[in-house]
Amino acid sequence: MKMMIDETSVDAIRELINIGVGRAAGLLNDMTGTHIRLMVPEVRILRYNELIGQKGLLGYEKLSAVTLEFSGGFSGISMLVFPPESAAILITALTGEKIDAPELDALRIETLNEVGNIVNNAVMGSITNILNERLTYSMPLYTEGNIQQILGADLSKGFEWVILAISQFILSDLKVVGNILMIFEIGSLDALLLRIKESAGQIR
């Protein structure tokens, strides 16, 4: 059954993501002792070809990404993506260590990987909990490059739709913008929208 992607569906997805990022912010606060607010002011649904066909879609040629594959009732990849400069600012704010260049060493990559893992898991976990779904997840993976390089061998997979959520990490007077991406295999967004429709009364 082919589902309609309408404004009601986008609003429901935005609400699910906001529940997840709220949970992620609480976990990051506990982990770092730093007051962090996470906001998602914009959610867009676009075709997979639009994502990989436009190098400038996310605003930068080089990106830092933490990816998490998921499979089950719907399958695909969840990603937290930052321009390297934003990643460096976020790590400085979280660790107190000044980063003079956007290149990240192993320890800083580990910090970003942990942040990405928390955000990806919180967002996907909120969606699956509210929709009563069970998914299997891979280990988080940190990669750098343009979106085609980040997806690498997965470029040839049967991906169809992408949910793009513009996210803002706000720490005292700092505002760091990143992107949460959920890239769905063929038929998986339809399955998600159907579950959202069935569970509409539970999404608040």
Secondary structure, DSSP 8 states (H G I E B T S, - for coil): ------HHHHHHHHHHHHHHHHHHHHHHHHHHSS-EEEEEEEEEEEEHHHHHH-TTTTS-SSEEEEEEEEEESS-EEEEEEE-HHHHHHHHHHHH----SSS---HHHHHHHHHHHHHHHHHHHHHHHHHHT--EEE---EEEEESHHHHHGGGGGS-EEEEEEEEEEEEETTEEEEEEEEEEEETTHHHHHHHHHHHTGGG--
